[in-house]
Amino acid sequence: MDEASPSSDPRPAEAPAPLSPPHPVLAAALAFGLFVTVGAVTQLLNPAFGVWFTEVFLFLGLAWIMVRRSGYRPAAYVGLTPFLGAPTLFGFLLGVANFVAVVVPVQFLAQKVAPAWLREMFDASRLFEGQSPVELALLLGGVSVAAPLCEEVFFRGLFQRSLTPPAPASPWRALIISSVVFSAFHLDPVGFLARAELGLLFGWLFWRTGSLWPGIAAHAANNIVSSALFLIATHSGLAKDGATDDVTDWRAVLGLALVGWTALLGLRAASRHFPSVWGRGAPPGDEEVRATKPVPLFAVQLLPWVTAATLSLVGLGLVDGRGVSLSVYDVQHPVEPLPKDADPALKAERKAMRQLRDAVRRGEVPMEAYEEERLRQSEAYGPGKGKLKAKSKPEIQL
């Protein structure tokens, strides 16, 4: 009996199953929960370490795992590949111009409208207080490098892209929602509008160029310029003891805004002559970024991130065990931040305590010495004690 001959009409290959993007609401809920728990704890232990830990393991790590579990290639899905030089440079210049044209005046108005107690409560400059030179460098690196990269991967590459409907539907609903969520994550009502505008800019660059790098560059430019201005103000004495929030004159802000808008118009004109700054023009389609390998087990994906995070925490304890112990003691015995117009005697007392803390951290003084002074000041100036005094004003003799 003859063997059956192979079919001359073989079955067509089955089309791959359609993929579903990562769920944006689930991603935001997970990120926020980790941010206010694990992220907050690591930043309390050591602000410089905590910034890097939060950005790398919470924002970048969570986005990477969720995108890969959805069946995509993470770097391609979020727009990290390919790298585009001209759009990235354009994004950086746009970030600098936007900071001067929009962020400075919006933040200036917000500072004017917000009550003093709210400005004091959300004064981001306190993050840089009491930092060693190495920690200050790490903080600036975290703000200028880690935050732009990791936050853009999460908020634009995952969250915004997952919300954006296919063309020709308008992407603006997704841009607005992602910018509001991005600003809300910073937990700063005074800077909310300025950060929301930044989120719109970064999201528009991602949608317009199809690459994440222009938004990363604009984000980095904004943070670098603002950090540089803060350091200049601190070095020149404007942000030191006795300074107020009214050191910036509205005419200077208006002048900067005019310069910024002139630069923005110049960049817009330049983009017409050099269309390469717009990159490919749109993010790649889902099929273009589909993974070619099977999705690994969740535990296999999670293991390297958890291992690296654990090792980094162990490393922090080995390198700065005294600093961690001091931070834990500070949390247990809080003191209210001093207002900028606090009595000079209180400022001197607080400064002496910071110097004692630094000496203990270096191992020059026993831990008990700082614990005793911290406990004393916590009992005197802890939350709700109401014993902080503004500096006395000279009486007018009649």
C-alpha positions as CSV (number, residue, x, y, z in Angstrom):
1,M,0.0,0.0,0.0
2,D,1.4,3.3,-1.0
3,E,2.2,5.9,1.7
4,A,0.0,8.9,1.8
5,S,1.5,11.7,-0.2
6,P,2.0,15.0,1.7
7,S,-0.8,17.4,1.3
8,S,-0.3,19.8,-1.6
9,D,-2.4,22.5,0.3
10,P,-0.9,22.9,3.8
11,R,-2.7,24.9,6.5
12,P,-1.7,28.5,6.7
13,A,0.3,29.5,9.7
14,E,-1.8,30.8,12.6
15,A,-1.5,34.5,13.2
16,P,-0.1,35.4,16.6
17,A,-2.7,36.3,19.2
18,P,-3.2,40.1,19.7
19,L,-1.5,41.6,22.6
20,S,-3.0,43.8,25.3
21,P,-0.9,46.8,26.7
22,P,-0.1,47.0,30.4
23,H,-3.1,48.2,32.4
24,P,-2.3,51.8,33.2
25,V,-4.6,52.1,36.3
26,L,-3.0,49.0,37.8
27,A,0.5,50.3,37.0
28,A,-0.2,53.7,38.6
29,A,-1.7,52.0,41.7
30,L,1.2,49.7,42.2
31,A,3.8,52.4,41.6
32,F,2.1,54.8,44.0
33,G,1.7,52.2,46.7
34,L,5.4,51.3,46.4
35,F,6.4,54.9,46.2
36,V,4.7,56.0,49.5
37,T,5.9,52.9,51.4
38,V,9.2,51.4,50.2
39,G,10.3,54.6,48.4
40,A,9.5,56.8,51.4
41,V,11.4,54.5,53.8
42,T,14.6,54.4,51.7
43,Q,14.6,58.2,51.3
44,L,14.2,58.6,55.0
45,L,17.2,56.3,55.6
46,N,19.4,58.1,53.2
47,P,17.9,60.7,50.7
48,A,20.7,60.3,48.1
49,F,20.4,56.5,48.1
50,G,16.6,56.7,48.3
51,V,16.3,58.8,45.2
52,W,18.2,56.3,43.1
53,F,16.5,53.3,44.7
54,T,13.1,54.7,44.0
55,E,13.8,55.7,40.4
56,V,15.6,52.5,39.4
57,F,13.7,49.8,41.2
58,L,10.2,51.3,41.5
59,F,9.6,53.3,38.3
60,L,12.0,51.6,35.9
61,G,11.8,48.1,37.3
62,L,8.0,48.1,37.6
63,A,7.5,49.4,34.1
64,W,10.0,46.9,32.6
65,I,8.3,43.9,34.3
66,M,4.8,45.0,33.3
67,V,5.7,45.6,29.7
68,R,7.6,42.3,29.4
69,R,4.7,40.4,30.9
70,S,2.4,41.9,28.3
71,G,4.4,40.3,25.6
72,Y,6.4,43.3,24.3
73,R,10.1,44.1,24.1
74,P,10.4,46.7,26.9
75,A,13.0,49.0,25.4
76,A,11.2,49.1,22.1
77,Y,7.7,49.5,23.5
78,V,8.6,52.5,25.7
79,G,10.6,54.2,22.9
80,L,14.1,53.8,24.2
81,T,15.2,52.2,20.9
82,P,16.5,53.3,18.6
83,F,18.4,56.3,20.0
84,L,17.7,59.5,17.9
85,G,20.4,62.2,18.2
86,A,18.8,65.2,16.6
87,P,15.4,64.9,18.4
88,T,17.2,64.3,21.7
89,L,19.2,67.6,21.3
90,F,16.1,69.4,20.2
91,G,14.3,68.1,23.3
92,F,17.1,69.3,25.6
93,L,17.0,72.8,24.1
94,L,13.2,72.8,24.4
95,G,13.4,71.8,28.0
96,V,15.7,74.7,28.8
97,A,13.6,77.2,27.0
98,N,10.4,75.9,28.5
99,F,11.8,76.2,32.0
100,V,12.5,79.9,31.5
101,A,9.4,80.7,29.6
102,V,6.8,78.7,31.5
103,V,8.0,76.9,34.6
104,V,9.6,80.0,36.2
105,P,6.6,82.3,35.9
106,V,4.1,79.6,36.8
107,Q,6.1,78.6,39.9
108,F,6.6,82.2,40.8
109,L,2.8,82.8,40.8
110,A,2.2,79.6,42.7
111,Q,4.7,80.7,45.4
112,K,2.9,84.1,45.7
113,V,-0.5,82.5,46.0
114,A,0.3,79.7,48.4
115,P,0.4,80.5,52.1
116,A,3.7,80.5,53.9
117,W,3.0,77.3,55.9
118,L,2.3,75.4,52.7
119,R,5.5,76.7,51.0
120,E,7.5,75.6,54.1
121,M,5.9,72.2,54.2
122,F,6.7,71.4,50.6
123,D,10.1,73.2,50.4
124,A,12.1,70.7,48.2
125,S,15.4,72.4,49.0
126,R,15.3,70.8,52.4
127,L,16.3,67.5,50.6
128,F,19.8,69.0,50.1
129,E,20.3,70.0,53.7
130,G,23.0,68.2,55.8
131,Q,24.3,66.2,52.8
132,S,28.0,65.3,52.5
133,P,29.7,66.2,49.2
134,V,29.4,62.6,47.9
135,E,25.7,62.5,48.8
136,L,25.1,65.9,47.2
137,A,26.7,64.6,44.0
138,L,24.5,61.5,44.2
139,L,21.4,63.6,44.7
140,L,22.2,65.8,41.8
141,G,22.9,62.8,39.7
142,G,19.6,61.2,40.7
143,V,17.7,64.3,39.9
144,S,19.5,65.0,36.6
145,V,19.9,61.4,35.3
146,A,17.9,58.8,37.1
147,A,14.7,60.7,37.5
148,P,14.4,61.8,33.8
149,L,15.2,58.3,32.5
150,C,13.2,56.2,34.9
151,E,10.2,58.5,35.3
152,E,9.8,58.9,31.5
153,V,9.9,55.2,31.0
154,F,7.1,54.8,33.5
155,F,4.9,57.8,32.9
156,R,5.3,58.2,29.2
157,G,6.6,54.9,27.9
158,L,4.1,52.7,29.9
159,F,1.3,54.8,31.3
160,Q,0.7,57.3,28.5
161,R,1.3,54.8,25.7
162,S,-1.1,52.4,27.3
163,L,-3.8,55.1,27.5
164,T,-3.3,56.4,24.0
165,P,-5.9,55.2,21.5
166,P,-4.8,54.0,18.0
167,A,-4.6,56.7,15.2
168,P,-6.5,58.6,14.0
169,A,-8.1,59.1,17.4
170,S,-6.8,62.2,19.3
171,P,-4.0,61.4,21.9
172,W,-4.7,64.5,24.0
173,R,-6.9,62.8,26.6
174,A,-4.0,60.4,27.3
175,L,-1.5,63.3,27.4
176,I,-3.6,65.3,29.9
177,I,-4.3,62.3,32.2
178,S,-0.7,61.2,32.2
179,S,0.6,64.7,33.0
180,V,-1.8,65.1,35.9
181,V,-0.9,61.7,37.3
182,F,2.8,62.6,36.8
183,S,2.4,65.8,38.8
184,A,0.3,64.2,41.5
185,F,3.0,61.6,42.2
186,H,5.3,64.4,43.4
187,L,3.0,65.2,46.3
188,D,3.6,68.9,46.0
189,P,0.5,71.1,45.7
190,V,2.6,74.3,45.3
191,G,4.4,72.9,42.2
192,F,1.4,71.0,40.8
193,L,0.7,73.2,37.8
194,A,4.3,73.6,36.8
195,R,4.9,69.9,36.8
196,A,1.6,69.2,35.0
197,E,2.8,71.5,32.2
198,L,6.1,69.7,32.1
199,G,4.2,66.4,31.9
200,L,2.3,67.8,28.9
201,L,5.6,68.8,27.2
202,F,7.3,65.5,27.8
203,G,4.2,63.5,26.7
204,W,3.8,65.7,23.5
205,L,7.5,65.1,22.6
206,F,7.0,61.3,23.0
207,W,3.9,61.3,20.9
208,R,5.2,63.7,18.2
209,T,8.7,62.1,17.8
210,G,7.9,58.4,18.5
211,S,10.9,58.3,20.8
212,L,11.3,58.6,24.6
213,W,14.7,60.3,24.3
214,P,13.5,63.9,23.5
215,G,11.3,63.8,26.6
216,I,14.1,62.4,28.7
217,A,16.4,65.2,27.5
218,A,13.8,67.9,28.1
219,H,13.2,66.4,31.6
220,A,16.9,66.4,32.3
221,A,17.3,69.9,31.1
222,N,14.6,71.2,33.3
223,N,16.0,69.5,36.4
224,I,19.6,70.5,35.6
225,V,18.8,74.1,35.2
226,S,16.6,74.3,38.3
227,S,19.3,72.4,40.4
228,A,22.0,74.8,39.0
229,L,20.0,77.8,40.0
230,F,19.4,76.4,43.5
231,L,23.1,75.8,44.0
232,I,24.0,79.3,42.7
233,A,21.5,80.9,45.0
234,T,22.8,78.8,47.9
235,H,26.4,79.7,47.1
236,S,25.7,83.4,46.7
237,G,23.8,83.5,50.0
238,L,20.3,84.1,48.7
239,A,19.0,80.8,50.1
240,K,20.9,80.9,53.4
241,D,19.7,81.9,56.8
242,G,17.4,84.9,56.7
243,A,16.4,84.6,53.1
244,T,12.8,84.8,52.1
245,D,10.6,83.6,49.3
246,D,10.3,87.1,47.9
247,V,13.9,87.5,46.7
248,T,12.7,87.2,43.1
249,D,11.4,90.4,41.6
250,W,8.4,90.1,39.2
251,R,10.2,92.2,36.6
252,A,13.1,89.7,36.6
253,V,10.6,86.8,36.1
254,L,8.9,88.7,33.3
255,G,12.2,89.4,31.6
256,L,13.2,85.7,31.8
257,A,9.8,84.7,30.4
258,L,10.3,87.0,27.4
259,V,13.7,85.5,26.8
260,G,12.3,82.0,27.1
261,W,9.4,82.6,24.7
262,T,11.8,84.1,22.2
263,A,13.9,80.9,22.4
264,L,10.8,78.7,22.0
265,L,9.7,80.6,18.9
266,G,13.3,80.3,17.5
267,L,13.2,76.5,18.1
268,R,9.9,76.2,16.4
269,A,11.3,78.1,13.4
270,A,14.4,75.9,13.4
271,S,12.3,72.7,13.4
272,R,10.7,73.7,10.1
273,H,14.2,73.9,8.5
274,F,15.4,70.7,10.1
275,P,12.5,68.2,10.1
276,S,14.8,65.5,11.3
277,V,14.2,66.8,14.9
278,W,10.8,65.2,14.8
279,G,12.2,61.7,14.5
280,R,10.0,59.0,13.0
281,G,6.9,61.0,13.9
282,A,4.9,58.4,15.9
283,P,5.6,55.6,18.4
284,P,6.0,52.2,16.8
285,G,2.9,49.9,16.5
286,D,2.3,47.0,18.8
287,E,3.3,44.4,16.3
288,E,6.6,46.2,15.7
289,V,7.5,45.8,19.4
290,R,6.2,42.3,20.0
291,A,8.6,40.1,21.8
292,T,10.1,37.3,19.8
293,K,10.7,35.0,22.8
294,P,8.1,33.5,25.2
295,V,7.3,35.6,28.3
296,P,9.3,34.2,31.3
297,L,7.6,33.2,34.5
298,F,6.8,36.1,36.8
299,A,9.2,34.9,39.4
300,V,12.0,34.7,36.9
301,Q,11.4,38.3,35.8
302,L,11.1,39.5,39.4
303,L,14.1,37.8,40.8
304,P,16.9,39.9,39.4
305,W,15.2,43.2,40.4
306,V,14.5,42.0,43.9
307,T,18.0,40.6,44.3
308,A,19.6,43.9,43.1
309,A,17.4,45.9,45.4
310,T,18.2,43.8,48.4
311,L,21.9,43.9,47.7
312,S,21.8,47.7,47.4
313,L,20.0,47.9,50.8
314,V,22.6,45.6,52.4
315,G,25.4,47.7,50.8
316,L,23.8,50.9,52.3
317,G,23.9,49.3,55.7
318,L,27.5,48.2,55.3
319,V,28.7,51.6,54.0
320,D,26.6,53.9,56.2
321,G,25.3,51.9,59.1
322,R,25.7,54.8,61.5
323,G,23.9,57.1,59.1
324,V,21.0,54.6,58.9
325,S,20.8,54.3,62.7
326,L,20.8,58.1,63.0
327,S,18.0,58.4,60.4
328,V,15.9,55.9,62.2
329,Y,16.3,57.7,65.5
330,D,15.4,61.0,63.8
331,V,12.2,59.5,62.6
332,Q,11.4,58.3,66.1
333,H,12.1,61.8,67.6
334,P,11.0,64.4,65.0
335,V,11.6,68.1,65.2
336,E,9.7,70.7,63.3
337,P,11.6,72.4,60.4
338,L,12.7,75.9,61.3
339,P,10.9,78.7,59.3
340,K,13.2,81.0,57.4
341,D,12.5,83.8,59.8
342,A,13.2,81.7,62.9
343,D,15.0,83.3,65.9
344,P,18.8,83.3,65.3
345,A,19.3,81.4,68.6
346,L,17.0,78.6,67.4
347,K,19.0,78.4,64.1
348,A,22.3,78.2,66.0
349,E,20.9,75.5,68.2
350,R,19.7,73.5,65.2
351,K,23.0,74.0,63.4
352,A,24.9,72.7,66.4
353,M,22.7,69.6,66.5
354,R,23.4,68.9,62.8
355,Q,27.2,69.3,63.4
356,L,26.9,66.9,66.3
357,R,25.1,64.4,64.0
358,D,27.8,64.7,61.4
359,A,30.5,64.0,64.1
360,V,28.6,60.9,65.3
361,R,28.2,59.7,61.8
362,R,31.9,59.9,61.2
363,G,32.6,58.0,64.4
364,E,34.2,60.9,66.3
365,V,31.5,61.1,69.0
366,P,29.4,58.4,70.7
367,M,25.9,57.9,69.4
368,E,24.5,58.6,72.9
369,A,25.6,62.2,72.7
370,Y,23.4,62.9,69.7
371,E,20.5,60.8,71.0
372,E,20.4,62.9,74.1
373,E,20.4,66.2,72.2
374,R,17.9,65.1,69.6
375,L,15.6,63.9,72.3
376,R,15.8,67.2,74.1
377,Q,15.1,69.2,71.0
378,S,12.3,66.8,70.0
379,E,10.6,67.3,73.3
380,A,11.0,71.1,73.0
381,Y,10.3,71.6,69.3
382,G,8.6,68.4,68.1
383,P,5.3,68.5,66.1
384,G,2.5,70.2,68.0
385,K,4.8,71.7,70.7
386,G,4.3,75.2,69.3
387,K,7.6,76.5,70.8
388,L,9.3,77.7,67.6
389,K,9.6,81.4,67.6
390,A,10.2,83.9,64.8
391,K,13.1,86.2,65.2
392,S,12.2,89.2,67.3
393,K,11.6,92.5,65.6
394,P,13.0,95.7,67.1
395,E,10.5,97.7,69.0
396,I,9.9,101.3,68.0
397,Q,10.6,103.7,70.8
398,L,8.2,106.7,70.9
